[in-house]
Amino acid sequence: MKAPPAPLSEVVAQRGLADAEWRHVTVTGHFLHDKEVYLFAPGPKGVPGVQVITPLIEDNGETILVNRGFVPESLRDPAARAEGQVQGETALTGVLRLSQEPGLFTPAADLKNRLFFVKNVPQIALAMGVSAPPYMIEADAKPNPGGWPSGGQTVVNFPNNHLQYTITWFGLALALIGVYLVYHAHQGRLRIG
């Protein structure tokens, strides 16, 4: 993530797809805004909204899906953020992310409203009517015209709460031992002291 960005095609060719995830990449092309779809995602401070996923046609003709960033529900309609619908050739920097499979409790996509709940690139590309490789680029925090969508939504700093968990579980275990001892002492099966 801290390495300088490299062209997407070079990263995939040199590293292979399996080792390319989380790499900082650059890509150039033009967006097909009329095909954008939405990925359900809470925004800053839990604000309800979506992440905007738009196909980008590279100069070589290949289509890449780009997660352009978060918009609040009130700006989901592209007309409400027309200034951010960048036209013409665009260069962007972001993080390469592999396609994800839905979990057991993941809701089915709402195709009528173009709303998805998991970054399943083949399913999203099919709904868009495009052909794309099984990864997407999550745009960095460079501001879009008008401020929306707000990029830089990739989470890479996960909290390490293992000490807290350890203390909690050992505390619960000690409390359970205490309850066990007191119960059996009151039943006359155990002598304390």
Residue pairs with C-beta under 8 A, 6 or more apart in sequence:
1 22
1 24
1 95
1 156
2 24
3 23
3 24
4 24
5 24
5 25
5 26
5 93
6 23
6 24
6 25
6 26
7 25
7 26
7 27
8 25
8 26
8 27
8 64
8 96
8 137
9 60
11 20
11 23
11 25
11 96
12 20
12 96
12 133
15 23
17 98
17 133
17 134
17 135
20 96
20 135
21 96
21 97
21 98
21 135
22 95
22 96
22 97
22 156
23 95
23 96
24 93
24 94
24 95
25 93
25 94
25 95
25 96
25 137
26 91
26 92
26 93
27 56
27 58
27 64
27 66
27 91
27 92
27 94
27 137
28 58
28 59
28 89
28 90
28 91
28 92
29 56
29 57
29 58
29 59
29 64
29 89
29 90
30 56
30 57
30 87
30 88
30 89
30 90
31 54
31 55
31 56
31 57
31 66
31 85
31 86
31 87
31 90
32 54
32 55
32 56
32 57
32 128
32 130
33 54
33 78
33 85
35 54
35 55
35 128
35 129
35 130
36 52
36 53
36 54
36 55
36 78
36 114
37 53
37 114
37 115
37 116
37 124
37 127
37 128
38 50
38 51
38 52
38 53
38 76
38 113
38 114
38 115
38 116
39 50
39 51
39 53
39 67
39 115
39 116
39 117
39 118
39 119
40 50
40 115
40 116
40 117
41 49
41 50
41 51
41 70
41 153
42 48
42 49
43 49
43 70
43 72
43 150
44 70
47 72
48 72
48 73
49 70
49 71
49 72
49 73
49 75
49 76
50 70
50 71
50 73
50 76
50 115
51 67
51 68
51 69
51 70
51 71
51 149
51 153
52 67
52 68
52 69
52 70
52 71
52 149
53 65
53 66
53 67
53 68
53 116
53 124
53 136
54 65
54 66
54 68
55 63
55 64
55 65
55 66
55 125
55 128
55 130
55 132
56 63
56 64
56 65
56 66
56 90
56 92
56 137
57 63
58 64
59 89
62 133
63 125
63 130
63 131
63 132
64 132
64 133
64 135
64 136
64 137
65 121
65 124
65 125
65 128
65 132
65 135
65 136
65 137
66 92
66 94
66 136
66 137
66 138
66 139
67 94
67 97
67 119
67 136
67 137
67 138
67 139
67 153
68 139
68 144
68 149
68 151
69 139
69 144
69 148
69 149
69 150
69 151
69 152
69 153
70 149
70 150
70 153
71 81
71 148
71 149
71 150
74 80
75 81
75 148
78 85
81 146
81 148
81 149
82 146
83 145
83 146
84 144
84 145
84 146
84 147
84 148
84 149
86 144
86 145
92 137
92 139
92 140
92 142
93 139
93 140
93 142
94 137
94 138
94 139
94 140
94 151
94 154
95 137
95 138
95 140
95 154
95 156
96 135
96 136
96 137
97 119
97 135
97 136
97 137
97 138
97 154
98 134
98 135
99 119
99 120
99 121
99 122
99 134
99 135
99 136
100 118
100 119
100 120
101 118
101 120
102 117
102 118
102 120
103 118
106 117
106 118
107 117
108 117
109 115
109 116
109 117
109 123
109 127
110 116
111 127
114 127
116 123
116 124
116 127
119 136
121 132
121 133
121 134
121 135
121 136
122 132
122 134
125 131
125 132
138 151
138 153
138 154
139 149
139 151
139 152
140 151
140 152
141 150
141 151
141 152
142 151
142 152
143 150
143 151
144 150
144 151
181 190
181 192
184 190
185 191
185 192
